[in-house]
């Protein structure tokens, strides 16, 4: 893997987040992680730990940068008693800050993948390892002060009633695991 692959991670992150912006694109969630997973399975054990972390960070910047676009809809925030300039600063801080925090955390997913990915050439096991790590990442997003459920992959399925009902029965993390598993199995 080289620096050119970072662009693929970034674009994959953007495409994975587009269903948050345009709900009719919900089927995109079922295939948008494929480039990321293919690169992780193919090169996961051969890159340095630093570069492995960087790939997750870059993916996260694309993903969370688009996902948290809605902060800009809060402008001008007169309801909070702030000036328009303060409102822009506050929205920029929230949008960029939360995107960066969650991107830094997603870097840990790709780093952990590099550390625990199967040493064998079992592609299916490598794909399922990513699914498990991604599910743990979504779960840990709800913990602590910065935990927000806004970026769960199951939220992208809000335009699909049958999938939304499955999420109400099984939980959003399980639904996210199913979506990620479909991506991973297609990638494998």
C-alpha angles and dihedrals in degrees: 000000000000139000092278088066090061088073089056090053091049094048091045088053091051093048090048089055099045093089088064089060100036109030093195088069091069093123088063089072089066093062109018096091093055098095091049093048093046091053092046093050093044099044104015098112097036101061128079120262090247093053091045090055090046092056091057091045092052092047089049094050090056094042101044094034089063096035094057094047089114092079086080091062088068091072127150093023094198087149088070094049097245129134120250091254092050088047092056091049093048094048091047090050093049095044097044096034098051091042091052095045093051092042090054088052093048088054085066089060093059091041091052089047089055091049099046104025112127114272090214123081091251099137094186092055090049091051093049090048088060091049091054093047092047091050091051089048092054091048094049090051088074094057129090129006097308094050112124127164094211097102101050112131091229089067088069089067094066091114092056108074096192092052092044090054090050088054091053090055101040103025132252095270091056090047089050089051090053092050092047091046091054089051091047095048091049089049091050 
